[in-house]
Amino acid sequence: MVDQITTTDTESIPEAIVAEPHHKGRGVCGIFTREIAETRVAQVNQVARQNDHPLLCVMEPAAQ
């Protein structure tokens, strides 16, 4: 089960999504088909490496 993303009065949903991994150590950014997820994971990790950012994007099966 994915925890519900909560926002404050000054925080938008996109800001909450970005803040979640910072505060909780990990976060969910979307649910995609396997092919789309593989492509996005590769793209995110490539951009992170190119910019010397410690971000690691992984793909996990969705909970049933």
PyMOL Python script that loads the backbone (N, CA, C, O; Angstrom):
from pymol import cmd

cmd.read_pdbstr("""\
ATOM      1  N   MET A   1       0.840  -1.174   0.000  1.00  0.00           N
ATOM      2  CA  MET A   1       0.000   0.000   0.000  1.00  0.00           C
ATOM      3  C   MET A   1       0.889   1.242   0.000  1.00  0.00           C
ATOM      4  O   MET A   1       1.881   1.308   0.726  1.00  0.00           O
ATOM      5  N   VAL A   2       0.535   2.188  -0.791  1.00  0.00           N
ATOM      6  CA  VAL A   2       1.284   3.436  -0.873  1.00  0.00           C
ATOM      7  C   VAL A   2       0.681   4.425   0.107  1.00  0.00           C
ATOM      8  O   VAL A   2      -0.532   4.631   0.130  1.00  0.00           O
ATOM      9  N   ASP A   3       1.547   5.042   0.925  1.00  0.00           N
ATOM     10  CA  ASP A   3       1.062   6.061   1.847  1.00  0.00           C
ATOM     11  C   ASP A   3       0.469   7.212   1.061  1.00  0.00           C
ATOM     12  O   ASP A   3       0.967   7.579  -0.003  1.00  0.00           O
ATOM     13  N   GLN A   4      -0.603   7.778   1.597  1.00  0.00           N
ATOM     14  CA  GLN A   4      -1.229   8.923   0.953  1.00  0.00           C
ATOM     15  C   GLN A   4      -0.307  10.132   1.079  1.00  0.00           C
ATOM     16  O   GLN A   4       0.238  10.401   2.150  1.00  0.00           O
ATOM     17  N   ILE A   5      -0.144  10.841  -0.002  1.00  0.00           N
ATOM     18  CA  ILE A   5       0.691  12.041   0.015  1.00  0.00           C
ATOM     19  C   ILE A   5      -0.120  13.166   0.627  1.00  0.00           C
ATOM     20  O   ILE A   5      -1.233  13.459   0.191  1.00  0.00           O
ATOM     21  N   THR A   6       0.452  13.790   1.642  1.00  0.00           N
ATOM     22  CA  THR A   6      -0.231  14.904   2.284  1.00  0.00           C
ATOM     23  C   THR A   6       0.490  16.197   1.943  1.00  0.00           C
ATOM     24  O   THR A   6       1.706  16.217   1.755  1.00  0.00           O
ATOM     25  N   THR A   7      -0.274  17.264   1.868  1.00  0.00           N
ATOM     26  CA  THR A   7       0.301  18.562   1.562  1.00  0.00           C
ATOM     27  C   THR A   7      -0.055  19.544   2.661  1.00  0.00           C
ATOM     28  O   THR A   7      -1.028  19.358   3.391  1.00  0.00           O
ATOM     29  N   THR A   8       0.742  20.584   2.767  1.00  0.00           N
ATOM     30  CA  THR A   8       0.425  21.672   3.679  1.00  0.00           C
ATOM     31  C   THR A   8      -0.267  22.759   2.873  1.00  0.00           C
ATOM     32  O   THR A   8      -0.399  22.652   1.654  1.00  0.00           O
ATOM     33  N   ASP A   9      -0.704  23.797   3.557  1.00  0.00           N
ATOM     34  CA  ASP A   9      -1.371  24.902   2.861  1.00  0.00           C
ATOM     35  C   ASP A   9      -0.456  25.575   1.848  1.00  0.00           C
ATOM     36  O   ASP A   9      -0.930  26.147   0.866  1.00  0.00           O
ATOM     37  N   THR A  10       0.848  25.510   2.081  1.00  0.00           N
ATOM     38  CA  THR A  10       1.792  26.192   1.190  1.00  0.00           C
ATOM     39  C   THR A  10       2.477  25.236   0.220  1.00  0.00           C
ATOM     40  O   THR A  10       3.355  25.652  -0.537  1.00  0.00           O
ATOM     41  N   GLU A  11       2.091  23.966   0.231  1.00  0.00           N
ATOM     42  CA  GLU A  11       2.776  22.960  -0.581  1.00  0.00           C
ATOM     43  C   GLU A  11       1.813  22.370  -1.605  1.00  0.00           C
ATOM     44  O   GLU A  11       0.722  21.926  -1.247  1.00  0.00           O
ATOM     45  N   SER A  12       2.210  22.364  -2.872  1.00  0.00           N
ATOM     46  CA  SER A  12       1.392  21.767  -3.920  1.00  0.00           C
ATOM     47  C   SER A  12       1.639  20.258  -3.966  1.00  0.00           C
ATOM     48  O   SER A  12       2.565  19.762  -3.324  1.00  0.00           O
ATOM     49  N   ILE A  13       0.827  19.538  -4.709  1.00  0.00           N
ATOM     50  CA  ILE A  13       1.014  18.090  -4.845  1.00  0.00           C
ATOM     51  C   ILE A  13       2.368  17.773  -5.482  1.00  0.00           C
ATOM     52  O   ILE A  13       3.061  16.885  -4.984  1.00  0.00           O
ATOM     53  N   PRO A  14       2.786  18.461  -6.568  1.00  0.00           N
ATOM     54  CA  PRO A  14       4.136  18.169  -7.093  1.00  0.00           C
ATOM     55  C   PRO A  14       5.239  18.417  -6.066  1.00  0.00           C
ATOM     56  O   PRO A  14       6.204  17.656  -6.001  1.00  0.00           O
ATOM     57  N   GLU A  15       5.106  19.473  -5.264  1.00  0.00           N
ATOM     58  CA  GLU A  15       6.109  19.735  -4.225  1.00  0.00           C
ATOM     59  C   GLU A  15       6.115  18.618  -3.189  1.00  0.00           C
ATOM     60  O   GLU A  15       7.177  18.227  -2.705  1.00  0.00           O
ATOM     61  N   ALA A  16       4.931  18.097  -2.844  1.00  0.00           N
ATOM     62  CA  ALA A  16       4.837  17.009  -1.869  1.00  0.00           C
ATOM     63  C   ALA A  16       5.488  15.744  -2.415  1.00  0.00           C
ATOM     64  O   ALA A  16       6.144  15.017  -1.669  1.00  0.00           O
ATOM     65  N   ILE A  17       5.313  15.472  -3.709  1.00  0.00           N
ATOM     66  CA  ILE A  17       5.921  14.291  -4.327  1.00  0.00           C
ATOM     67  C   ILE A  17       7.442  14.400  -4.285  1.00  0.00           C
ATOM     68  O   ILE A  17       8.130  13.417  -4.009  1.00  0.00           O
ATOM     69  N   VAL A  18       7.966  15.587  -4.558  1.00  0.00           N
ATOM     70  CA  VAL A  18       9.414  15.793  -4.527  1.00  0.00           C
ATOM     71  C   VAL A  18       9.943  15.713  -3.099  1.00  0.00           C
ATOM     72  O   VAL A  18      11.040  15.201  -2.879  1.00  0.00           O
ATOM     73  N   ALA A  19       9.182  16.210  -2.125  1.00  0.00           N
ATOM     74  CA  ALA A  19       9.636  16.239  -0.731  1.00  0.00           C
ATOM     75  C   ALA A  19       9.582  14.864  -0.069  1.00  0.00           C
ATOM     76  O   ALA A  19      10.358  14.602   0.850  1.00  0.00           O
ATOM     77  N   GLU A  20       8.697  13.988  -0.508  1.00  0.00           N
ATOM     78  CA  GLU A  20       8.516  12.687   0.143  1.00  0.00           C
ATOM     79  C   GLU A  20       9.805  11.874   0.233  1.00  0.00           C
ATOM     80  O   GLU A  20      10.127  11.401   1.323  1.00  0.00           O
ATOM     81  N   PRO A  21      10.561  11.685  -0.849  1.00  0.00           N
ATOM     82  CA  PRO A  21      11.813  10.921  -0.715  1.00  0.00           C
ATOM     83  C   PRO A  21      12.821  11.603   0.208  1.00  0.00           C
ATOM     84  O   PRO A  21      13.591  10.936   0.899  1.00  0.00           O
ATOM     85  N   HIS A  22      12.809  12.919   0.212  1.00  0.00           N
ATOM     86  CA  HIS A  22      13.742  13.652   1.071  1.00  0.00           C
ATOM     87  C   HIS A  22      13.439  13.384   2.545  1.00  0.00           C
ATOM     88  O   HIS A  22      14.356  13.220   3.350  1.00  0.00           O
ATOM     89  N   HIS A  23      12.153  13.339   2.895  1.00  0.00           N
ATOM     90  CA  HIS A  23      11.750  13.163   4.288  1.00  0.00           C
ATOM     91  C   HIS A  23      11.614  11.694   4.700  1.00  0.00           C
ATOM     92  O   HIS A  23      11.896  11.344   5.846  1.00  0.00           O
ATOM     93  N   LYS A  24      11.182  10.833   3.768  1.00  0.00           N
ATOM     94  CA  LYS A  24      10.925   9.432   4.109  1.00  0.00           C
ATOM     95  C   LYS A  24      11.964   8.461   3.548  1.00  0.00           C
ATOM     96  O   LYS A  24      11.952   7.278   3.890  1.00  0.00           O
ATOM     97  N   GLY A  25      12.855   8.947   2.695  1.00  0.00           N
ATOM     98  CA  GLY A  25      13.880   8.081   2.128  1.00  0.00           C
ATOM     99  C   GLY A  25      13.502   7.442   0.806  1.00  0.00           C
ATOM    100  O   GLY A  25      14.368   6.926   0.099  1.00  0.00           O
ATOM    101  N   ARG A  26      12.231   7.467   0.462  1.00  0.00           N
ATOM    102  CA  ARG A  26      11.774   6.931  -0.823  1.00  0.00           C
ATOM    103  C   ARG A  26      10.385   7.469  -1.117  1.00  0.00           C
ATOM    104  O   ARG A  26       9.693   7.955  -0.222  1.00  0.00           O
ATOM    105  N   GLY A  27       9.984   7.379  -2.371  1.00  0.00           N
ATOM    106  CA  GLY A  27       8.668   7.867  -2.758  1.00  0.00           C
ATOM    107  C   GLY A  27       8.221   7.240  -4.061  1.00  0.00           C
ATOM    108  O   GLY A  27       9.032   6.718  -4.826  1.00  0.00           O
ATOM    109  N   VAL A  28       6.930   7.297  -4.304  1.00  0.00           N
ATOM    110  CA  VAL A  28       6.349   6.759  -5.533  1.00  0.00           C
ATOM    111  C   VAL A  28       6.095   7.927  -6.476  1.00  0.00           C
ATOM    112  O   VAL A  28       5.495   8.929  -6.087  1.00  0.00           O
ATOM    113  N   CYS A  29       6.552   7.796  -7.712  1.00  0.00           N
ATOM    114  CA  CYS A  29       6.343   8.887  -8.670  1.00  0.00           C
ATOM    115  C   CYS A  29       5.331   8.531  -9.748  1.00  0.00           C
ATOM    116  O   CYS A  29       4.983   9.381 -10.568  1.00  0.00           O
ATOM    117  N   GLY A  30       4.855   7.299  -9.765  1.00  0.00           N
ATOM    118  CA  GLY A  30       3.841   6.942 -10.738  1.00  0.00           C
ATOM    119  C   GLY A  30       3.699   5.447 -10.900  1.00  0.00           C
ATOM    120  O   GLY A  30       4.540   4.670 -10.446  1.00  0.00           O
ATOM    121  N   ILE A  31       2.623   5.058 -11.555  1.00  0.00           N
ATOM    122  CA  ILE A  31       2.376   3.652 -11.875  1.00  0.00           C
ATOM    123  C   ILE A  31       2.254   3.572 -13.392  1.00  0.00           C
ATOM    124  O   ILE A  31       1.376   4.193 -13.991  1.00  0.00           O
ATOM    125  N   PHE A  32       3.152   2.797 -14.008  1.00  0.00           N
ATOM    126  CA  PHE A  32       3.249   2.737 -15.460  1.00  0.00           C
ATOM    127  C   PHE A  32       3.320   1.287 -15.921  1.00  0.00           C
ATOM    128  O   PHE A  32       3.544   0.380 -15.119  1.00  0.00           O
ATOM    129  N   THR A  33       3.127   1.077 -17.221  1.00  0.00           N
ATOM    130  CA  THR A  33       3.374  -0.247 -17.780  1.00  0.00           C
ATOM    131  C   THR A  33       4.868  -0.531 -17.649  1.00  0.00           C
ATOM    132  O   THR A  33       5.666   0.392 -17.478  1.00  0.00           O
ATOM    133  N   ARG A  34       5.244  -1.800 -17.728  1.00  0.00           N
ATOM    134  CA  ARG A  34       6.656  -2.182 -17.573  1.00  0.00           C
ATOM    135  C   ARG A  34       7.549  -1.447 -18.575  1.00  0.00           C
ATOM    136  O   ARG A  34       8.600  -0.925 -18.203  1.00  0.00           O
ATOM    137  N   GLU A  35       7.136  -1.404 -19.834  1.00  0.00           N
ATOM    138  CA  GLU A  35       7.965  -0.784 -20.870  1.00  0.00           C
ATOM    139  C   GLU A  35       8.187   0.706 -20.590  1.00  0.00           C
ATOM    140  O   GLU A  35       9.314   1.193 -20.686  1.00  0.00           O
ATOM    141  N   ILE A  36       7.142   1.413 -20.252  1.00  0.00           N
ATOM    142  CA  ILE A  36       7.272   2.846 -19.958  1.00  0.00           C
ATOM    143  C   ILE A  36       8.104   3.049 -18.699  1.00  0.00           C
ATOM    144  O   ILE A  36       8.950   3.943 -18.655  1.00  0.00           O
ATOM    145  N   ALA A  37       7.874   2.231 -17.676  1.00  0.00           N
ATOM    146  CA  ALA A  37       8.641   2.352 -16.431  1.00  0.00           C
ATOM    147  C   ALA A  37      10.128   2.122 -16.675  1.00  0.00           C
ATOM    148  O   ALA A  37      10.959   2.863 -16.149  1.00  0.00           O
ATOM    149  N   GLU A  38      10.474   1.120 -17.456  1.00  0.00           N
ATOM    150  CA  GLU A  38      11.890   0.844 -17.752  1.00  0.00           C
ATOM    151  C   GLU A  38      12.544   2.040 -18.434  1.00  0.00           C
ATOM    152  O   GLU A  38      13.672   2.410 -18.105  1.00  0.00           O
ATOM    153  N   THR A  39      11.835   2.641 -19.381  1.00  0.00           N
ATOM    154  CA  THR A  39      12.368   3.803 -20.095  1.00  0.00           C
ATOM    155  C   THR A  39      12.562   4.979 -19.151  1.00  0.00           C
ATOM    156  O   THR A  39      13.606   5.630 -19.171  1.00  0.00           O
ATOM    157  N   ARG A  40      11.561   5.253 -18.327  1.00  0.00           N
ATOM    158  CA  ARG A  40      11.652   6.404 -17.414  1.00  0.00           C
ATOM    159  C   ARG A  40      12.729   6.201 -16.357  1.00  0.00           C
ATOM    160  O   ARG A  40      13.447   7.142 -16.021  1.00  0.00           O
ATOM    161  N   VAL A  41      12.851   4.998 -15.833  1.00  0.00           N
ATOM    162  CA  VAL A  41      13.904   4.713 -14.848  1.00  0.00           C
ATOM    163  C   VAL A  41      15.270   4.982 -15.471  1.00  0.00           C
ATOM    164  O   VAL A  41      16.120   5.621 -14.850  1.00  0.00           O
ATOM    165  N   ALA A  42      15.486   4.502 -16.685  1.00  0.00           N
ATOM    166  CA  ALA A  42      16.768   4.713 -17.363  1.00  0.00           C
ATOM    167  C   ALA A  42      17.032   6.197 -17.593  1.00  0.00           C
ATOM    168  O   ALA A  42      18.151   6.669 -17.387  1.00  0.00           O
ATOM    169  N   GLN A  43      16.012   6.933 -18.015  1.00  0.00           N
ATOM    170  CA  GLN A  43      16.173   8.363 -18.270  1.00  0.00           C
ATOM    171  C   GLN A  43      16.508   9.126 -16.988  1.00  0.00           C
ATOM    172  O   GLN A  43      17.419   9.953 -16.976  1.00  0.00           O
ATOM    173  N   VAL A  44      15.779   8.851 -15.921  1.00  0.00           N
ATOM    174  CA  VAL A  44      16.008   9.545 -14.647  1.00  0.00           C
ATOM    175  C   VAL A  44      17.412   9.254 -14.128  1.00  0.00           C
ATOM    176  O   VAL A  44      18.123  10.167 -13.710  1.00  0.00           O
ATOM    177  N   ASN A  45      17.809   7.987 -14.155  1.00  0.00           N
ATOM    178  CA  ASN A  45      19.137   7.628 -13.651  1.00  0.00           C
ATOM    179  C   ASN A  45      20.251   8.235 -14.502  1.00  0.00           C
ATOM    180  O   ASN A  45      21.290   8.626 -13.970  1.00  0.00           O
ATOM    181  N   GLN A  46      20.048   8.317 -15.809  1.00  0.00           N
ATOM    182  CA  GLN A  46      21.052   8.921 -16.683  1.00  0.00           C
ATOM    183  C   GLN A  46      21.218  10.408 -16.366  1.00  0.00           C
ATOM    184  O   GLN A  46      22.344  10.891 -16.251  1.00  0.00           O
ATOM    185  N   VAL A  47      20.120  11.129 -16.225  1.00  0.00           N
ATOM    186  CA  VAL A  47      20.195  12.560 -15.913  1.00  0.00           C
ATOM    187  C   VAL A  47      20.820  12.770 -14.537  1.00  0.00           C
ATOM    188  O   VAL A  47      21.616  13.692 -14.356  1.00  0.00           O
ATOM    189  N   ALA A  48      20.472  11.933 -13.572  1.00  0.00           N
ATOM    190  CA  ALA A  48      21.058  12.049 -12.230  1.00  0.00           C
ATOM    191  C   ALA A  48      22.572  11.859 -12.286  1.00  0.00           C
ATOM    192  O   ALA A  48      23.317  12.632 -11.684  1.00  0.00           O
ATOM    193  N   ARG A  49      23.031  10.834 -13.007  1.00  0.00           N
ATOM    194  CA  ARG A  49      24.479  10.589 -13.132  1.00  0.00           C
ATOM    195  C   ARG A  49      25.186  11.747 -13.832  1.00  0.00           C
ATOM    196  O   ARG A  49      26.254  12.180 -13.401  1.00  0.00           O
ATOM    197  N   GLN A  50      24.591  12.245 -14.907  1.00  0.00           N
ATOM    198  CA  GLN A  50      25.200  13.340 -15.664  1.00  0.00           C
ATOM    199  C   GLN A  50      25.363  14.598 -14.811  1.00  0.00           C
ATOM    200  O   GLN A  50      26.252  15.413 -15.059  1.00  0.00           O
ATOM    201  N   ASN A  51      24.502  14.751 -13.810  1.00  0.00           N
ATOM    202  CA  ASN A  51      24.529  15.936 -12.961  1.00  0.00           C
ATOM    203  C   ASN A  51      25.103  15.652 -11.577  1.00  0.00           C
ATOM    204  O   ASN A  51      24.930  16.447 -10.654  1.00  0.00           O
ATOM    205  N   ASP A  52      25.788  14.512 -11.435  1.00  0.00           N
ATOM    206  CA  ASP A  52      26.395  14.118 -10.154  1.00  0.00           C
ATOM    207  C   ASP A  52      25.406  14.190  -8.996  1.00  0.00           C
ATOM    208  O   ASP A  52      25.746  14.639  -7.901  1.00  0.00           O
ATOM    209  N   HIS A  53      24.189  13.746  -9.247  1.00  0.00           N
ATOM    210  CA  HIS A  53      23.143  13.746  -8.228  1.00  0.00           C
ATOM    211  C   HIS A  53      22.997  12.330  -7.681  1.00  0.00           C
ATOM    212  O   HIS A  53      23.040  11.374  -8.455  1.00  0.00           O
ATOM    213  N   PRO A  54      22.827  12.168  -6.378  1.00  0.00           N
ATOM    214  CA  PRO A  54      22.763  10.827  -5.791  1.00  0.00           C
ATOM    215  C   PRO A  54      21.421  10.108  -5.968  1.00  0.00           C
ATOM    216  O   PRO A  54      21.223   9.034  -5.399  1.00  0.00           O
ATOM    217  N   LEU A  55      20.514  10.674  -6.733  1.00  0.00           N
ATOM    218  CA  LEU A  55      19.198  10.069  -6.924  1.00  0.00           C
ATOM    219  C   LEU A  55      19.319   8.693  -7.572  1.00  0.00           C
ATOM    220  O   LEU A  55      20.078   8.515  -8.524  1.00  0.00           O
ATOM    221  N   LEU A  56      18.574   7.728  -7.056  1.00  0.00           N
ATOM    222  CA  LEU A  56      18.486   6.400  -7.656  1.00  0.00           C
ATOM    223  C   LEU A  56      17.017   6.092  -7.887  1.00  0.00           C
ATOM    224  O   LEU A  56      16.229   6.046  -6.942  1.00  0.00           O
ATOM    225  N   CYS A  57      16.656   5.885  -9.118  1.00  0.00           N
ATOM    226  CA  CYS A  57      15.286   5.553  -9.486  1.00  0.00           C
ATOM    227  C   CYS A  57      15.220   4.049  -9.734  1.00  0.00           C
ATOM    228  O   CYS A  57      16.054   3.501 -10.453  1.00  0.00           O
ATOM    229  N   VAL A  58      14.233   3.383  -9.142  1.00  0.00           N
ATOM    230  CA  VAL A  58      14.058   1.946  -9.331  1.00  0.00           C
ATOM    231  C   VAL A  58      12.616   1.656  -9.711  1.00  0.00           C
ATOM    232  O   VAL A  58      11.720   2.475  -9.507  1.00  0.00           O
ATOM    233  N   MET A  59      12.420   0.492 -10.259  1.00  0.00           N
ATOM    234  CA  MET A  59      11.102   0.037 -10.672  1.00  0.00           C
ATOM    235  C   MET A  59      10.721  -1.142  -9.782  1.00  0.00           C
ATOM    236  O   MET A  59      11.513  -2.063  -9.588  1.00  0.00           O
ATOM    237  N   GLU A  60       9.504  -1.106  -9.245  1.00  0.00           N
ATOM    238  CA  GLU A  60       9.003  -2.203  -8.416  1.00  0.00           C
ATOM    239  C   GLU A  60       7.620  -2.601  -8.902  1.00  0.00           C
ATOM    240  O   GLU A  60       6.891  -1.766  -9.437  1.00  0.00           O
ATOM    241  N   PRO A  61       7.247  -3.861  -8.726  1.00  0.00           N
ATOM    242  CA  PRO A  61       5.893  -4.269  -9.114  1.00  0.00           C
ATOM    243  C   PRO A  61       4.861  -3.552  -8.247  1.00  0.00           C
ATOM    244  O   PRO A  61       5.086  -3.321  -7.059  1.00  0.00           O
ATOM    245  N   ALA A  62       3.740  -3.208  -8.848  1.00  0.00           N
ATOM    246  CA  ALA A  62       2.656  -2.571  -8.099  1.00  0.00           C
ATOM    247  C   ALA A  62       2.029  -3.589  -7.159  1.00  0.00           C
ATOM    248  O   ALA A  62       1.961  -4.778  -7.470  1.00  0.00           O
ATOM    249  N   ALA A  63       1.575  -3.116  -6.017  1.00  0.00           N
ATOM    250  CA  ALA A  63       0.896  -3.993  -5.061  1.00  0.00           C
ATOM    251  C   ALA A  63      -0.420  -4.463  -5.670  1.00  0.00           C
ATOM    252  O   ALA A  63      -1.108  -3.697  -6.346  1.00  0.00           O
ATOM    253  N   GLN A  64      -0.756  -5.689  -5.435  1.00  0.00           N
ATOM    254  CA  GLN A  64      -1.991  -6.260  -5.978  1.00  0.00           C
ATOM    255  C   GLN A  64      -3.171  -5.938  -5.109  1.00  0.00           C
ATOM    256  O   GLN A  64      -4.292  -6.340  -5.417  1.00  0.00           O
TER     257      GLN A  64
END
""", "prot")
cmd.dss("prot")
cmd.show_as("cartoon", "prot")
cmd.util.cbc("prot")
cmd.orient("prot")
